[in-house]
Amino acid sequence: ETQTTPNNPNMAKNLVEEYKEAFTLFDKDRDGKLNISEVVTALRAVGQSPTEAEARGLEKELGKKSLDIKEFVDLAQKRAAKGGPDIEEQVKEAFRALDRKHVGYIAVNELKHILVTLGEKLTPEEVDTVLKEADSNNDGFVSFTDFLRVIRTSKV
């Protein structure tokens, strides 16, 4: 992801154009405004990753239910300048969603089911590789630490 820097005006100009394009693309009703849900989708389209918690808090934080193009560009620039949530926070949020019993681990078979049914489809070999790495002690469960390590190092 390219960051806006005062030393590189061309990069900043390109990002602004990208933000404006995203705004236009997601302004489905062409009213010149994006509601909060569309704002989140547009931010994701330009490579930012607001978490679900951030998405829920956006309306309160902004004090409004929709943004015009200038407000959206300003928001996207501020978020790009401060950087997104770190990968560990995103992984923690995903792990918590999978660890429905809140026990600190998830069953390998549950993780396997998720890997083969959701998101980008993985080959059986890729799934086996991920699971072998994730279940380092071969007990049939994946801890948050192992999950994070695999997510960070995975080439899948």
C-alpha positions in Angstrom: 0.0 0.0 0.0 1.4 3.4 -1.0 1.5 6.0 1.8 0.9 9.7 1.2 4.0 11.7 1.9 4.6 15.4 1.6 7.9 14.7 -0.2 6.2 12.9 -3.1 3.3 15.0 -4.5 2.8 12.6 -7.5 2.1 9.7 -5.1 -0.3 11.8 -3.1 -2.1 12.9 -6.3 -2.4 9.3 -7.5 -3.9 8.2 -4.2 -6.4 11.0 -4.2 -7.5 9.9 -7.7 -7.8 6.3 -6.5 -9.9 7.5 -3.5 -12.1 9.5 -5.8 -12.6 6.6 -8.2 -13.5 4.3 -5.3 -16.0 6.9 -4.1 -17.6 7.2 -7.5 -17.7 3.4 -7.9 -19.5 2.9 -4.6 -21.9 5.8 -4.9 -24.5 3.5 -6.4 -27.4 6.0 -6.3 -25.2 8.8 -7.6 -26.3 11.2 -4.8 -22.8 12.4 -4.1 -22.7 10.7 -0.7 -21.6 7.3 0.6 -23.4 5.8 3.7 -21.2 4.3 6.4 -21.4 0.8 4.9 -20.4 2.1 1.5 -17.5 4.1 3.1 -16.2 0.9 4.7 -16.5 -1.0 1.3 -14.7 1.8 -0.5 -11.9 1.9 2.1 -11.4 -1.8 1.6 -11.4 -1.3 -2.2 -8.4 1.1 -1.9 -6.4 -1.4 0.2 -7.4 -0.3 3.7 -8.7 -2.8 6.2 -11.1 -1.3 8.7 -11.9 -4.0 11.3 -15.6 -4.7 12.1 -15.2 -2.8 15.3 -13.8 0.2 13.5 -16.6 0.0 10.9 -19.2 0.0 13.7 -17.6 3.0 15.4 -17.2 5.0 12.2 -20.6 6.7 12.3 -20.1 7.7 15.9 -16.5 8.9 15.3 -17.5 11.0 12.2 -20.8 12.2 13.8 -22.7 11.6 10.6 -24.4 8.9 8.6 -22.8 9.6 5.2 -19.8 11.4 3.6 -19.3 13.4 0.5 -16.3 12.9 -1.8 -14.1 15.5 0.0 -14.9 14.0 3.4 -14.2 10.5 2.1 -10.9 11.5 0.6 -9.9 13.2 3.8 -10.8 10.1 5.8 -8.9 7.8 3.5 -5.8 10.0 3.6 -5.9 10.2 7.4 -6.2 6.4 7.7 -3.4 5.8 5.1 -1.1 8.3 7.0 -1.6 6.6 10.3 -1.6 3.1 8.9 -4.1 0.3 9.4 -4.5 -1.9 12.4 -1.5 -4.2 12.7 -1.8 -7.7 11.3 -1.8 -9.2 14.8 -5.0 -7.3 15.8 -6.7 -8.5 12.6 -5.7 -12.1 13.2 -6.8 -11.8 16.8 -10.2 -10.7 15.7 -10.5 -13.5 13.2 -9.3 -16.1 15.8 -11.8 -14.9 18.4 -14.6 -15.3 15.8 -13.4 -18.9 15.2 -12.9 -19.7 18.9 -16.6 -19.7 19.6 -16.1 -21.5 23.0 -13.4 -18.9 24.0 -11.0 -21.6 25.1 -7.9 -20.2 23.3 -7.7 -22.8 20.6 -9.7 -24.1 17.6 -10.0 -27.7 16.4 -7.9 -28.6 13.3 -11.0 -30.1 11.6 -12.9 -26.9 12.1 -10.0 -24.9 10.6 -9.8 -27.3 7.7 -13.5 -26.9 7.0 -13.1 -23.1 7.0 -10.1 -23.3 4.7 -11.8 -25.4 2.1 -15.2 -23.7 2.2 -14.6 -19.9 2.7 -12.8 -17.3 0.8 -10.2 -18.2 -1.7 -10.3 -21.9 -2.4 -7.1 -23.8 -1.4 -6.0 -27.0 -2.9 -6.0 -30.1 -0.6 -2.1 -29.9 -0.6 -2.2 -26.2 0.5 -4.7 -27.0 3.2 -2.6 -29.9 4.5 0.5 -27.7 4.5 -1.2 -25.0 6.5 -2.7 -27.4 9.0 0.6 -29.2 9.5 2.3 -25.9 10.3 -0.6 -24.7 12.5 -0.9 -27.9 14.6 2.8 -27.8 15.7 2.4 -30.3 18.5 0.0 -32.6 16.6 -2.7 -32.5 19.2 -5.6 -31.7 16.8 -5.9 -28.1 18.0 -4.5 -24.8 16.9 -3.6 -22.2 19.5 -3.7 -18.4 18.8 0.1 -18.3 18.8 0.3 -21.1 16.2 -2.5 -19.5 14.2 -0.7 -16.1 14.1 2.6 -17.7 13.2 1.1 -19.6 10.3 -0.8 -16.5 9.0 2.4 -14.4 9.2 4.5 -17.0 7.4 2.0 -18.6 5.0 2.8 -18.4 1.3 -0.7 -19.6 0.5 
